[in-house]
Amino acid sequence: MPQLNPSPWFAILVFSWLVFLTIIVPKTLNHTFPNEPSLQKTQTPKTDSWSWPW
């Protein structure tokens, strides 16, 4: 049964992971966002209580 022979499939698996780790990951890590996130204020805004009409 040739489908049980792991040697060609293991080589394909290792080669594909090497390609993934050496080419694709650095390209995605070098991605820069066009709008950098800004810092939020630490103070909470003052909210007024709601007076219900009933």
C-alpha positions in Angstrom: 0.0 0.0 0.0 2.0 3.0 -1.2 -0.1 5.6 0.7 1.3 4.3 4.0 4.8 5.1 3.0 5.6 8.2 5.0 8.9 9.2 3.4 7.6 11.5 0.5 4.8 13.0 2.7 7.2 13.8 5.6 9.6 15.5 3.2 6.8 17.6 1.7 5.6 18.5 5.2 9.0 19.6 6.4 9.7 21.6 3.2 6.4 23.4 3.4 7.0 24.4 7.0 10.5 25.6 6.2 9.0 27.7 3.4 6.3 29.0 5.7 8.7 29.9 8.5 11.4 31.5 6.4 9.4 33.4 3.8 5.8 34.0 4.9 6.3 34.8 8.6 8.9 37.6 8.2 6.8 39.2 5.5 3.8 39.3 7.8 5.8 40.5 10.8 7.2 43.5 8.8 3.7 44.7 8.0 3.1 48.2 9.3 -0.3 49.7 9.9 -1.2 52.9 8.1 -2.8 54.4 11.2 -1.0 53.8 14.4 -3.2 53.5 17.5 -3.3 56.5 19.8 -3.2 56.4 23.5 -6.5 56.7 25.4 -7.0 59.2 28.2 -6.8 57.7 31.7 -9.5 59.9 33.1 -13.1 58.8 32.7 -15.6 61.3 31.4 -18.1 62.8 33.8 -21.6 61.5 33.1 -24.8 63.0 34.3 -27.5 60.9 35.7 -30.6 60.4 33.6 -33.8 61.8 35.0 -36.6 59.6 33.7 -39.9 61.4 33.0 -42.2 58.9 34.8 
